[in-house]
Every structure is written in C-alpha cells, then in structure tokens.
Amino acid sequence: MSITLKSSFIEDVYIKIADFKDVYGERDLAQSVKKLRGPLKELGIGRRKVRDLRVQVKGKGRIVEVQGFRGVVKGLGRSLDEEGGNCYVVRHPNYDYVEDIVLVESKRGGKGAVWVNCNGRGLGERGWRNGKDGKAPLKETIARALLEEAEFGDKMWGDGEKVVLDPFCGGGTVVIEAALKWRGGMGDLGMRKYNFQRWKNWSSCGSWASLQGDVKRIREEGLKREGVRFVGYDRDEGVVEDAKANAERAGVGDIVTFERRTISELRNIWKSEGVECGWIVTNPPWGGRIKGGGELRNLWGKFGHVMEREFKGWRIGVVAGEDKLIRWMGGKGWKKTEFGGGEKGIWSNVITGKEKGK
C-alpha cells in the first residue's frame, strides 16, 4: 500500500482479487461473480457496511457483464443503476461508504478479471483545492509530471538560490505541487482515509505504521530546506487570491508568492539578485477548455519571446494541447512527453536565449 502514500502521478490503485475463465454468456458470468463473495469477505467488503459498489465495465462484452452482474446484485437486495461511461452503481440504501470494483474482459473473450480500488477518492485529489482554480485548472498529477519533465528535483537543486515560476498560475497548482515536492510531500497530504483501511485485517500489516513514519520524517526534513523560491503570476486578481488560499490549505503558504501580473509585464527580477537559473513550469491557455481565437498565436509568441529575452539558461516545462503552440513559441531542442491522447503533451527544454527557430 506504500504507493498510495508515495505516488505523485497515479490517480488510482487497484488490486486484482479474481479471474474469470470460460465466460461466454450471462449465466457463466453470474456464476463467476458469485465466486467473488469469498475474496470480498476476506477483505471485509460485503460483510461490513458498503452503500455503493461502483462497477466500471471494460472490454467488448459489456452487455453480458452488466446483465450477469445485475442478476447477482439483485439477489443481494440491491439495484444496479447506470452512471454513464460504462460505469454502474450498485446501490444499497442503508450503508454508508463507497468501494470500487472494476470488471475487465479480455479482448479474446471468455476471460476477465475483477479489481478492487484501494484508495477511494483519486490520489490526484490532494485535498487542498477550494474549487475556484480559474477556468482550466491543471490536475495535480499532471503538474507533478510537468515538474518531473522540467527536471525539478534534488539532483538539480544544488547550491545557490533558484526560482520556480509559473507565469499562468491560475489556482496555483504547479507552484503548490513544486513547493510540496520541495518539502518532501510525495502525493496525498494525509487528509483522507483510504478504501483499504476499511478492509478486514488491513491494520495487521505492520509496515503501514512504518511507512507513515517514513513519510512524516521526510516531510519534517523538508521543512528545514532553503534555497528555492516559488512564484506564481496570473492576470486575474480574484484567481490570485484563490491561489493564496489553496497554498495555505496545502501547508506551503509561507514559502510561495502569488501576484497579479500579465505576460507582458514578466521580467527576470531575480537576475540582479544573483539567481542564475531556475524553472519556468506552466500551463498556458491552449484552446482546450479556453477558446483562444486569433489571440492564441500572439500569446504563445509573446511568451516565447519573453522567455528567450529574460530567462536564458532556465529550464522550462509547458503543457500544450497542440504541437503548433510550441512552434509559435519558438526555440529548438524541445522534448515532448505525450499524455491523454491526441497531440496533448508536456514539452521541456532549456532556454537558450538564441534567436527563435522557424
């Protein structure tokens, strides 16, 4: 279970509890699902209070799977309601929390597996957001991946003052995640209980207390670190105030700074203080949930120009929905890490300060 504490990138953790074989119809599946009662009982699921089982069905035999599962849950006095996106909820009115089960059928047919969710709420939901994070907030897990691709880590921290800057900070996700990483925050902030903590005999695993102790020690050591400043800018004053509130909830309000500033006002004010390098890590508008129109190209071009003029030698990490946005920004030597399908990706580079490439 250490991954639930230590992971910064994963949304959910599942454990496989059963396999299906020779499942070619509703009756076969119903018989297979009945066999789940043993593994579920071992975990304490079904025996203890479980209000809803969220069942996500994957594979090509969805109708068969759902019909078969519906027959089983009906026998338990529950109903199976469609939630959308091949997700179904097993409802029981008298119980009080949620477990997740995923049924996955092999593409070859006749085979499948059942997985139980360990974490409950997605690990990417750290617990510090206030729901007012601007128009297109970045997921915490993507923010951590962005920092990783920009090589923000202990190997690069070194000696001397450095700066982490997000010039399009919105609700402050990237800056806050950078500050948490700096202070030893791995993933979840400990503001929750996990699904597996409700399972039978989970506490008999003596390593859990040890893992929690390790995480606490690392975070205490992180409180003593100095040498990196964390700064976020946004043009919306209201969003800036929300970012400050988020930072306070995340426990890093004392080491981050948020200010109202536009990209046209961006300057390297730290160069005169002897700061030679740092990180620009950001998620500019790119026409996904924000319509940029004809101004989008000008925005990315201006951003690239300011980077080359002001921040030579700094590392940069940018989230972009299309390759053309990076071309508009200019520069050479970009590395792309794709995510989410399509052209979406995290782009990283070192700002050379040279004339922009075509």
C-alpha positions as semicolon CSV with decimal commas, in nm:
position;residue;x (nm);y (nm);z (nm)
1;M;0,000;0,000;0,000
2;S;0,303;0,229;0,003
3;I;0,215;0,359;-0,343
4;T;-0,094;0,532;-0,202
5;L;0,133;0,744;0,019
6;K;0,433;0,786;-0,207
7;S;0,290;0,821;-0,557
8;S;0,264;1,169;-0,704
9;F;0,146;1,070;-1,052
10;I;-0,107;0,784;-1,017
11;E;-0,481;0,851;-0,989
12;D;-0,599;0,511;-0,864
13;V;-0,454;0,187;-0,728
14;Y;-0,636;-0,143;-0,783
15;I;-0,573;-0,496;-0,654
16;K;-0,687;-0,795;-0,858
17;I;-0,898;-1,029;-0,645
18;A;-1,037;-1,274;-0,901
19;D;-1,008;-1,404;-1,257
20;F;-1,287;-1,517;-1,488
21;K;-1,250;-1,808;-1,730
22;D;-1,488;-1,955;-1,987
23;V;-1,735;-1,670;-1,954
24;Y;-1,943;-1,669;-2,272
25;G;-2,287;-1,566;-2,151
26;E;-2,494;-1,420;-1,871
27;R;-2,520;-1,747;-1,681
28;D;-2,143;-1,805;-1,694
29;L;-2,073;-1,457;-1,569
30;A;-2,331;-1,478;-1,292
31;Q;-2,170;-1,796;-1,165
32;S;-1,826;-1,635;-1,180
33;V;-1,938;-1,323;-0,997
34;K;-2,087;-1,534;-0,718
35;K;-1,736;-1,664;-0,657
36;L;-1,638;-1,311;-0,560
37;R;-1,812;-1,349;-0,227
38;G;-1,514;-1,535;-0,085
39;P;-1,246;-1,277;-0,180
40;L;-1,476;-0,990;-0,084
41;K;-1,543;-1,148;0,252
42;E;-1,170;-1,182;0,311
43;L;-1,136;-0,808;0,256
44;G;-1,442;-0,737;0,467
45;I;-1,629;-0,598;0,165
46;G;-1,993;-0,701;0,158
47;R;-1,980;-0,816;0,521
48;R;-1,928;-0,465;0,653
49;K;-2,124;-0,153;0,565
50;V;-2,096;-0,080;0,195
51;R;-2,351;0,155;0,049
52;D;-2,243;0,168;-0,317
53;L;-2,021;-0,051;-0,528
54;R;-1,917;0,149;-0,833
55;V;-1,873;-0,103;-1,110
56;Q;-1,677;0,005;-1,415
57;V;-1,708;-0,236;-1,706
58;K;-1,433;-0,254;-1,968
59;G;-1,391;-0,476;-2,272
60;K;-1,618;-0,577;-2,559
61;G;-1,870;-0,790;-2,366
62;R;-2,022;-0,504;-2,168
63;I;-2,387;-0,606;-2,202
64;V;-2,320;-0,961;-2,092
65;E;-2,110;-0,840;-1,800
66;V;-2,366;-0,590;-1,677
67;Q;-2,662;-0,826;-1,716
68;G;-2,479;-1,101;-1,531
69;F;-2,370;-0,870;-1,254
70;R;-2,721;-0,727;-1,229
71;G;-2,859;-1,071;-1,152
72;V;-2,611;-1,122;-0,871
73;V;-2,667;-0,787;-0,703
74;K;-3,044;-0,828;-0,730
75;G;-3,009;-1,141;-0,520
76;L;-2,832;-0,930;-0,257
77;G;-3,127;-0,691;-0,239
78;R;-2,956;-0,415;-0,433
79;S;-3,015;-0,239;-0,763
80;L;-2,770;-0,165;-1,044
81;D;-2,803;0,183;-1,194
82;E;-2,621;0,312;-1,500
83;E;-2,394;0,607;-1,425
84;G;-2,261;0,665;-1,776
85;G;-1,926;0,592;-1,938
86;N;-1,968;0,217;-1,878
87;C;-1,989;0,281;-1,503
88;Y;-2,265;0,131;-1,293
89;V;-2,353;0,184;-0,928
90;V;-2,474;-0,094;-0,701
91;R;-2,696;0,084;-0,452
92;H;-2,799;-0,020;-0,103
93;P;-2,987;0,249;0,096
94;N;-2,877;0,150;0,446
95;Y;-2,498;0,156;0,418
96;D;-2,252;0,439;0,438
97;Y;-1,946;0,436;0,211
98;V;-1,815;0,351;-0,133
99;E;-1,595;0,075;-0,269
100;D;-1,492;0,046;-0,633
101;I;-1,487;-0,275;-0,834
102;V;-1,370;-0,295;-1,194
103;L;-1,460;-0,587;-1,420
104;V;-1,230;-0,620;-1,718
105;E;-1,297;-0,865;-2,001
106;S;-1,017;-0,984;-2,227
107;K;-1,037;-0,884;-2,593
108;R;-1,020;-1,254;-2,678
109;G;-1,346;-1,315;-2,494
110;G;-1,425;-1,575;-2,234
111;K;-1,178;-1,433;-1,983
112;G;-1,185;-1,147;-1,740
113;A;-1,069;-1,013;-1,407
114;V;-1,205;-0,823;-1,109
115;W;-1,009;-0,544;-0,944
116;V;-1,088;-0,359;-0,620
117;N;-0,996;0,006;-0,572
118;C;-0,753;0,064;-0,284
119;N;-0,758;0,440;-0,249
120;G;-1,118;0,561;-0,283
121;R;-1,103;0,926;-0,388
122;G;-0,849;0,972;-0,667
123;L;-0,491;1,012;-0,544
124;G;-0,463;1,318;-0,763
125;E;-0,717;1,495;-0,540
126;R;-0,477;1,612;-0,270
127;G;-0,738;1,787;-0,060
128;W;-0,623;2,148;-0,079
129;R;-0,830;2,278;-0,372
130;N;-1,115;2,518;-0,299
131;G;-1,291;2,463;-0,631
132;K;-1,204;2,814;-0,753
133;D;-0,897;2,742;-0,961
134;G;-0,957;2,950;-1,269
135;K;-1,114;2,842;-1,598
136;A;-0,895;2,541;-1,679
137;P;-0,727;2,401;-1,366
138;L;-0,445;2,153;-1,412
139;K;-0,465;1,817;-1,238
140;E;-0,218;1,776;-0,954
141;T;-0,080;1,458;-1,110
142;I;-0,013;1,636;-1,441
143;A;0,153;1,920;-1,251
144;R;0,391;1,670;-1,087
145;A;0,467;1,513;-1,424
146;L;0,535;1,861;-1,562
147;L;0,784;1,928;-1,281
148;E;0,948;1,592;-1,342
149;E;0,993;1,659;-1,714
150;A;1,140;2,001;-1,635
151;E;1,388;1,819;-1,407
152;F;1,277;1,988;-1,089
153;G;1,430;1,751;-0,834
154;D;1,704;1,709;-0,577
155;K;1,969;1,641;-0,844
156;M;1,913;1,990;-0,984
157;W;1,852;2,186;-0,664
158;G;2,223;2,215;-0,585
159;D;2,374;2,524;-0,425
160;G;2,264;2,884;-0,459
161;E;1,925;3,049;-0,486
162;K;1,683;2,925;-0,751
163;V;1,327;3,011;-0,853
164;V;1,024;2,812;-0,967
165;L;0,797;3,039;-1,169
166;D;0,453;2,982;-1,322
167;P;0,351;3,290;-1,526
168;F;0,000;3,148;-1,592
169;C;-0,059;3,009;-1,242
170;G;-0,439;3,006;-1,217
171;G;-0,524;2,842;-0,883
172;G;-0,155;2,777;-0,818
173;T;-0,144;2,402;-0,884
174;V;0,205;2,386;-1,034
175;V;0,367;2,618;-0,780
176;I;0,197;2,443;-0,487
177;E;0,295;2,097;-0,612
178;A;0,653;2,218;-0,659
179;A;0,661;2,350;-0,302
180;L;0,514;2,024;-0,171
181;K;0,777;1,826;-0,361
182;W;1,048;2,053;-0,221
183;R;0,923;1,989;0,130
184;G;0,906;1,614;0,081
185;G;0,534;1,587;0,010
186;M;0,510;1,277;-0,209
187;G;0,147;1,256;-0,303
188;D;-0,154;1,264;-0,076
189;L;-0,132;1,504;0,216
190;G;-0,282;1,259;0,464
191;M;-0,619;1,439;0,459
192;R;-0,814;1,118;0,396
193;K;-0,879;0,757;0,476
194;Y;-0,818;0,504;0,204
195;N;-1,057;0,228;0,097
196;F;-0,813;-0,041;0,208
197;Q;-0,820;0,095;0,564
198;R;-1,179;-0,029;0,584
199;W;-1,081;-0,379;0,479
200;K;-1,064;-0,665;0,722
201;N;-0,723;-0,705;0,890
202;W;-0,562;-0,422;0,693
203;S;-0,403;-0,291;1,014
204;S;-0,231;-0,624;1,071
205;C;0,021;-0,515;0,810
206;G;0,290;-0,377;1,040
207;S;0,465;-0,197;0,756
208;W;0,186;0,064;0,730
209;A;0,287;0,241;1,052
210;S;0,649;0,228;0,937
211;L;0,557;0,383;0,601
212;Q;0,366;0,662;0,771
213;G;0,668;0,725;0,993
214;D;0,897;0,747;0,689
215;V;0,667;0,996;0,519
216;K;0,644;1,209;0,834
217;R;1,024;1,210;0,873
218;I;1,079;1,313;0,510
219;R;0,829;1,596;0,543
220;E;0,989;1,719;0,865
221;E;1,327;1,727;0,693
222;G;1,169;1,919;0,404
223;L;1,056;2,194;0,640
224;K;1,423;2,278;0,701
225;R;1,513;2,323;0,334
226;E;1,604;2,662;0,196
227;G;1,725;2,795;-0,137
228;V;1,425;2,778;-0,374
229;R;1,160;3,044;-0,418
230;F;0,814;2,958;-0,552
231;V;0,631;3,226;-0,750
232;G;0,307;3,235;-0,948
233;Y;0,159;3,512;-1,162
234;D;-0,190;3,549;-1,310
235;R;-0,371;3,839;-1,470
236;D;-0,688;3,780;-1,263
237;E;-0,671;3,925;-0,911
238;G;-0,951;3,700;-0,787
239;V;-0,772;3,387;-0,908
240;V;-0,453;3,505;-0,738
241;E;-0,638;3,529;-0,406
242;D;-0,776;3,178;-0,458
243;A;-0,423;3,050;-0,524
244;K;-0,304;3,203;-0,196
245;A;-0,588;3,029;-0,011
246;N;-0,501;2,697;-0,178
247;A;-0,138;2,733;-0,072
248;E;-0,242;2,790;0,288
249;R;-0,456;2,476;0,286
250;A;-0,167;2,280;0,135
251;G;0,064;2,396;0,414
252;V;0,306;2,587;0,190
253;G;0,166;2,938;0,219
254;D;0,482;3,052;0,395
255;I;0,713;2,972;0,101
256;V;0,506;3,061;-0,207
257;T;0,424;3,401;-0,355
258;F;0,134;3,481;-0,587
259;E;0,092;3,816;-0,761
260;R;-0,125;3,971;-1,030
261;R;0,089;4,016;-1,340
262;T;0,039;3,973;-1,716
263;I;0,280;3,804;-1,955
264;S;0,371;4,147;-2,097
265;E;0,486;4,253;-1,750
266;L;0,702;3,944;-1,695
267;R;1,068;4,020;-1,621
268;N;1,355;3,826;-1,466
269;I;1,371;4,033;-1,149
270;W;1,593;3,773;-0,980
271;K;1,893;3,808;-1,210
272;S;2,009;4,121;-1,028
273;E;1,998;3,920;-0,704
274;G;2,242;3,662;-0,836
275;V;1,988;3,394;-0,931
276;E;2,140;3,239;-1,243
277;C;1,887;2,969;-1,321
278;G;1,552;2,823;-1,225
279;W;1,241;2,664;-1,370
280;I;0,954;2,802;-1,576
281;V;0,675;2,546;-1,535
282;T;0,332;2,637;-1,661
283;N;0,004;2,552;-1,833
284;P;-0,074;2,846;-2,063
285;P;-0,412;2,877;-2,239
286;W;-0,409;2,643;-2,540
287;G;-0,764;2,625;-2,669
288;G;-0,881;2,317;-2,480
289;R;-1,133;2,447;-2,229
290;I;-1,040;2,809;-2,308
291;K;-1,112;2,945;-2,655
292;G;-0,811;3,144;-2,761
293;G;-0,928;3,256;-3,104
294;G;-0,689;3,470;-3,306
295;E;-0,513;3,591;-2,992
296;L;-0,375;3,248;-2,903
297;R;-0,088;3,265;-3,151
298;N;0,013;3,610;-3,031
299;L;0,006;3,496;-2,669
300;W;0,235;3,197;-2,729
301;G;0,465;3,402;-2,950
302;K;0,495;3,673;-2,685
303;F;0,555;3,408;-2,417
304;G;0,840;3,257;-2,618
305;H;0,994;3,598;-2,684
306;V;0,992;3,691;-2,314
307;M;1,145;3,355;-2,221
308;E;1,434;3,396;-2,464
309;R;1,495;3,758;-2,370
310;E;1,474;3,724;-1,991
311;F;1,540;3,365;-1,883
312;K;1,843;3,229;-2,066
313;G;1,971;2,909;-1,903
314;W;1,649;2,834;-1,716
315;R;1,472;2,502;-1,761
316;I;1,118;2,517;-1,897
317;G;0,822;2,280;-1,888
318;V;0,498;2,361;-2,068
319;V;0,166;2,181;-2,114
320;A;0,035;2,223;-2,470
321;G;-0,270;2,081;-2,645
322;E;-0,121;2,100;-2,994
323;D;0,227;2,088;-3,144
324;K;0,171;2,416;-3,328
325;L;0,162;2,606;-2,998
326;I;0,525;2,513;-2,935
327;R;0,614;2,615;-3,291
328;W;0,452;2,951;-3,226
329;M;0,654;2,982;-2,909
330;G;0,978;2,916;-3,097
331;G;1,309;2,768;-2,990
332;K;1,477;2,438;-3,074
333;G;1,552;2,117;-2,888
334;W;1,210;2,062;-2,733
335;K;1,133;1,721;-2,583
336;K;0,772;1,604;-2,582
337;T;0,604;1,357;-2,344
338;E;0,251;1,274;-2,461
339;F;-0,050;1,218;-2,237
340;G;-0,425;1,189;-2,276
341;G;-0,425;1,102;-2,646
342;G;-0,412;1,332;-2,946
343;E;-0,138;1,593;-2,958
344;K;-0,155;1,685;-2,590
345;G;0,181;1,674;-2,422
346;I;0,433;1,812;-2,177
347;W;0,716;1,993;-2,352
348;S;1,050;2,055;-2,183
349;N;1,366;2,238;-2,282
350;V;1,649;2,464;-2,168
351;I;1,602;2,827;-2,272
352;T;1,899;2,919;-2,490
353;G;1,830;3,286;-2,542
354;K;1,912;3,245;-2,910
355;E;1,703;3,369;-3,197
356;K;1,379;3,176;-3,227
357;G;1,367;2,888;-3,474
358;K;1,113;2,877;-3,752
